[in-house]
Amino acid sequence: MIEIDRTSASLNKFSIYAGLGVPEIWRVAKGQVRIFLLTGEGYEEHDTSRAFRFLPAQVISEFLARGLAEGERKVAIAFRAWVREHKS
């Protein structure tokens, strides 16, 4: 689940996602990616995803910012190279 806030906050929807059993939420607000993982008591913020442990939220945020500044295609190529280098 990726939630992008444009006009209203998504935080009040977390209980709905938890009820549906969504294991993690990537929330993008003000250019920053925050990753929330479902636990027994709701969602807790973490630096990395369960699905992509090698990919910190900060790196995702940096590539999003670069995409806006440098263009999507160029940054997509750089992102693929970064993933190949860091994925084990």
C-alpha positions in Angstrom: 0.0 0.0 0.0 1.4 3.4 -1.0 -0.5 6.4 0.3 0.3 9.9 -1.1 -1.1 12.8 0.8 -2.2 15.7 -1.3 -5.2 17.3 0.4 -5.9 15.2 3.5 -4.0 13.2 5.9 -3.9 9.4 5.5 -3.1 8.7 9.1 -6.8 8.4 10.1 -7.2 5.6 7.5 -4.5 3.3 9.2 -7.1 1.5 11.3 -9.0 0.6 8.1 -5.8 -0.7 6.5 -5.0 -2.7 9.6 -8.5 -4.2 9.6 -7.9 -5.3 6.0 -4.5 -6.8 7.0 -2.4 -4.6 4.8 1.1 -5.6 6.1 2.8 -2.2 5.3 2.1 1.3 4.2 4.5 3.6 2.4 3.3 7.1 3.1 4.6 10.0 1.0 4.0 13.5 2.4 6.0 16.6 1.7 8.5 14.7 -0.4 9.4 12.3 2.4 8.7 8.6 2.4 7.7 7.0 5.7 7.3 3.2 6.0 4.8 1.8 8.5 4.7 -1.9 9.3 1.7 -3.7 10.8 2.2 -5.1 14.3 -0.2 -6.6 16.8 -1.2 -3.2 18.0 -1.4 -1.2 14.7 1.3 0.3 12.6 4.8 1.3 13.7 7.2 3.4 11.6 10.3 1.7 10.4 13.3 2.8 8.4 12.9 -0.1 5.9 10.2 -2.2 4.3 9.7 -5.9 5.1 9.5 -6.6 1.4 12.6 -4.5 0.4 14.9 -4.7 3.4 17.8 -3.3 1.4 15.9 -0.1 0.6 15.7 2.6 3.3 12.9 5.1 3.3 15.5 7.9 3.1 17.0 6.5 -0.1 13.5 6.3 -1.7 12.9 10.0 -0.7 16.2 11.0 -2.2 15.4 9.4 -5.5 11.9 10.9 -5.6 13.5 14.4 -5.1 16.0 13.7 -7.8 13.3 12.6 -10.1 11.5 15.9 -9.8 14.8 17.9 -10.2 16.5 15.8 -12.9 13.7 14.0 -14.8 12.1 10.6 -14.2 13.9 8.6 -16.9 17.4 9.6 -15.9 16.7 8.9 -12.2 14.9 5.6 -13.0 18.1 4.4 -14.6 20.2 5.6 -11.6 17.7 3.9 -9.2 17.9 0.6 -11.1 21.7 0.7 -10.8 21.5 1.5 -7.1 19.2 -1.5 -6.5 21.5 -3.8 -8.4 24.4 -2.6 -6.3 22.7 -2.9 -2.9 20.3 -5.9 -3.4 21.8 -9.1 -2.0 
